[in-house]
Amino acid sequence: MKAPKSPVLWVTVSLTAAIVLVVSLVIATGTRGENASFASSAGQLKVQTAATGLSSPWGLAFLPDGRMLVTEKAGRLRVVAADGKLSPPVKGVPDVSSGGQGGLLDIALDNSFAENRALYVCYAERAGNGGRTAVARAELSTDSSRLENVKVIFRQDGPLSYGNHYGCRIAQGADGNLFVGLGDHFTYRDEAQNLANHLGKIVRIAPDGSVPKDNPFVGRSDAKPEIWSYGHRNVQAAAINPASGDLWAIEHGPRGGDEVNIASKGKNYGWPVIGYGIDYSGATIHDATAKEGMEQPVKYWVPSIAPSGMAFYSGAQFPTWKGSLFTGALAGKMLVRLTLKGNAVTAEERLLPNLNERIRDVRQGPDGALYLLTDNSAGRILRVSAAAK
Ligand SMILES: [Ca+2]
């Protein structure tokens, strides 16, 4: 701004600018900041900022002591203290290919973390002129400052990604085996039907990267033995349903057709042969919405909301929501709650729609509150709890 010649006018202009700034901050705080309150079927929700200053946070895991581990897409892993203070980047994180949708993505603690301090990170790894999804196992040092004994236990085989559709969500079964949801790398969608590579698949590996003997395609010369299920587009959420022990996974559709699937052993989830979306250009992709030998989603969204991250809720903070499935939404900018009855989704509730934040991950905290990661360069951790009556 160029200063006007009159000092009085300049003061007026400056004051006006300051007032506009303050008013804007107040409005922003009212809708996005501390203790904002939102209506829901479980009563008023309180949304608090639990941490700030995270650059494109992607994956969140709670340590047994209540602190959090959070990945930042650029390749940093942070420990977040209860008061929201971020640690310096944890040392020893594998190099990542950061760009487009790639980077340091999901993190999951081993089921026995309290005893072995083992964890898993899923990330985009540089390969050739592109990248591929990789998973490393490591142990968090006693002082939480570095990863030790880092070992890459999985590398996605197949045509490389040029920045898109790495998938990259990890879920660990009760038997210790890991499920990793992968993507089709965007340019190679037909490969999701090709069992000879890992594109568009969910794989199942042991914690050391070896192949469990009871995987569905073990022993077949035309298939990768790590494959658990196939015909996926870009898996962006995965979790074990505690009620059934089954793997549930959420994937992005193209224009329309985001899906929730119960990812069962050896099954084909249809991409790109069947689905409920169309190409970004408006062109047809699918032959049909259903076909013999291909599984139907338990829920789909048209138009797309770009779901990301998921949690089955079991806490005491929201008693009426026990058994619900939560997922964040990026394009949809909200938190979604799905009511489940056995394996069926019977209702959808759209929460925090006026928060105006892209939600990358949602996890249940040890206190029963829901914790969200907001997807932007000044990302936050939000704590969602029941407002006092
Ligand atoms: Ca499908």
Residues whose N, C-alpha, C, O or C-beta is under 5 A from the ligand:
A	BS01	CA	G231 Y269 G270 W271 I274 E295
